[in-house]
Amino acid sequence: MASFWLNLGSGLQGDQQLAAAARACRRAVALSPGTAEALSNAGTVAQELGSLDTAARHLKRALAVRPGDAVVWNNLANALTDITEVVARYRRAVRFNSNYREAHSNLLFALNYLPGFDCDALFREYEHWGARHAAAVYPGISSHRNSREPERAASHRLSVCGLSLESDRFQPDRPPRAARPSQFAAFCYAEVTRPDAMTERWRESADASASPLALATTRRRHDPLGRHRHSGLPRRTHGNNRVLICAHKPAPVQMSYATSARQG
């Protein structure tokens, strides 16, 4: 019976029916209080609802049952607010699964805010991430035959970054970009699991792809000056990052920011 409520809660969470998902998860935990998956799901739903103390409590109970679960360590870090504890939990997730790209990405994001962690140390951490998760694609990278004129890729969901990127494009008191002289052309590529009003405003110029390599190939054909945005939970940053696109070197010049992601 607990499995029914567990599956129902997962489905409701996927549909963003969070209040109903929380009720289903609580029912699953009540029926099977020693099941790590039920406790973990209850924790992630509580975290999405903003109940961080409840989320942390469920996730810690899940770890008591399954202490080596890297995904639960990652999600516990997402529910914490003390940056030292956050970093420690992300490191624990990576320690239990060194190939866990999302947790390692989250760790990089958190390290940007860790007091006393200097730029050289941070750069070494980014190099470590690249060696672990991206180096395998480097031999297949071909040289760019682009001109030097800059073109941009952008962010397509409601966020600080998205607002900054669209401010010049959608200001109501100014004519649209197409009606003004322009020094550049914008190519937009988005993979957004939960589109919103901002996503719709960018949709006309957006393209999507099923794999990092295919998307990188499309970007390379357009010769963009790529800006890739990493991502995570709505509370902290933005979800569902495609950081490995950058490893395929789709653009001759690339930049990234806001590194964090949720798993499960």
N, C-alpha and C positions, 0 to 999 in steps of 0.2 A: 504493500500500500504506500509505503514511503516513496518508492520509486515513481509512482504516479505523480505525487505532489512535486517531487524533484524535477521530473520532466516538464510538468506544467509550469513550474516556476521558471525554468530555463527558457521555455517558449515565450512566456509573457515578458520576460526580461529582454529577449531578442526583439520583441515587438514594442518595446519601450512602455509597456503597461506596468510601470514599476510598483505602484501600490498593490495591485493584484499579485504581482510576482513576489513581493515581500510576504504577503499572506500565505502564498503557496509554499514559499521557502520555510517560513516559520512552522507550517504544518509538517513539512518533511523533517525538520529538525526535532520537532516534538515526537514524531513517530520513530525516528532513528537518530537519537542524540549523539551517537558515536560514529556517525558516517561523515567522513572528511568532506566528501563532495557536497553534501547537504549544507554543512556548516560554511564551506567556502562560498557556495552560491548565495546563501543568506548574507554573507559578508559583502559580496560585491554588489548585491542589490541595495543593501543599506548604504554602502558608500555612494552609489549613484543618487540615492535619495538625500544625501548630505548628512546622514546619521553616522558620523565618523567613529564615535565611541562604540556604537553598536557594531559597526563593521569590523573594527579592530578586535572586539571581543569574540565575534564569531570566527574570524580568521585565525586568531591565536588558539582557539579551541580546535580548529581544523589542523593546525600544526602540531598540537599535542597528540593527535591521532596519526598524522602523517608528516613527521618532522623533516623529511627530505624532499618535500614537494616544492619545487622551484616556483611554480605558478602561484602557489599560495603565498610564498614569501614576497613575490613581486606585488601581489594584490594587497598584502598587508602594508607594504611600504606606501602604496597609493593612498591608503586610508590614514596614514600618520601625518602629523604636522611638524614635529621636531626634525629639523633637517639632518641632524646627526643620526637619529634613529632611522630616518628614511634611507640614508646612504648605507647604513649597516645592513638593512633588510634587503636592499637591492644587491649588495655585494654577496649576501647569503644566497640569494636566488641564482646569481651567476656562478657561485662556487658549486652549487648542487647541479647546475647544468651550464657548462661553459659555452654551449651552442645556443643558449637562450637569447636570441638577438633582441627581443623586446625588452627584457629585463636589463640587458647590458646598455641598451639605448636609454632607458630610464635612469640608469646609474649616471650616465654622462650628463644628462639634464640636471640631476640633483647636485652633482659636483660643482656646477656653476654657482651654486648658492651656499656651498659649504665654507664657513669662515676659515681663513688661513690656508685654503687650498689654492696654491699659486698657479699662474698661467702655464709655467713649464710642466708642472705635474698634470694639469688638465690636458695639455697637448699630448703628453705621453699616454694618458688614458684613451684619448681619441685614436692615437696610433694603434693602441692595443685592440680597440674595437675594429678598426680597419683590417688589422692582421688576422683577427679571428673570423670576421664575418664577410669581408669584402674582397680579400686578396685573391680568392679563387677566380674572380671574374676578370682580373687585370690583364692576364695574357691575351684575352680576346678583344681588347680595346684597340680600335684603329684610330689613326690620326684624323684630325678635323680638317676639312677643306672649306672652312668658313671665311667669310669676310670679317672685318673687325668691328662692324657696326653692331652695337648692343641691342638685343631683343630680350624680352623677359618672360618668365613663367611665374605663376602666382598662387595665392591661397584663396579658396572658394567656399569658405564657411564662416559664419559669424564669429569673429575673434578680433583681437587687437590688430593682428597682422592683416587680416582680411579688410578691416575698416581702413587701415592705412593704405592698402593697395587700391581700394576702390574709391578713395576720397576724391581723387582727381577725375575719375571716370564717370561717377554718378552724382556729382553735386547738382541739386535741382535748379540752382540759379545760374548754371552755366550750360552752354550747348554741349551735346554729347561729343565724345572724342572724334567720331567720324566727321563732325562738322567743323573741327578746329584743325589748324596746322599741327602736324605731329612729327616729332623727330624719331619716333620708333613705332614698331608694330608689336602688339601683345599677342602671344600664343598662350592659351590657358589649358592646363591638363589637370584633371581632378578625379580622385577616387574618393567619393564621399558616401559613407554608409547611411548617414542621417542628414539628408539635405534640408536646407532651410531657405529663407527668403533670399539671403545673400547668394546661396548656390544657384538659385533660379536666375538671379541677375547676371551671373557669369556663364550660364549654361550655353548661350549661343556660341561662345568662342571656346568651349571646353571639348576635350577629347579624352577618351578613357581607353585603358588597355588591361588585358587579363594578367600580364606578367611584367616584372620590372624590365626585362630585356626588350620586350616588344614596345613598351612605352618609351624606353630609352632610344630605341631605333627611330620611333616617330619623332621624338624631340631632336635627335641628331639630324634628321632630314630637314627640319626647320632651322637648324643651326642656332638655337636659342642661347642666350646668356642665362643659364638655368639658375633658378632659385628654388631649392627644395626645402619644404617645411616638414620637420619631424613633428610627432604628435603623441597625445596621450589622453588621459581622462578629461572630460569637460571641466572638472573642478580645477585641474592643474594646468593642462595645456589643451591639446587637440588630438582627436583619436585617429587611429589607423594609419600609421606612417608608411611611406614607401621609400625608406632611406636607401635601399640597395639600388634604386634607380641611379643614384649619384655614383655608385661604384662602377657602373657601366660607362661612365664618362660621356653622357649624352651631349654635354656642352663644353666648350673650351674653357669657360670660366663658370664656376659653380659656387653657391653659398648656401648654407643651411642654418636653421635656428629653431629653437623650441623643441627639445628632444625628450619625448616621453610617450609611453604607450601602455595600454592595459592589455592583459591577456585573460581570456576566459570570461 
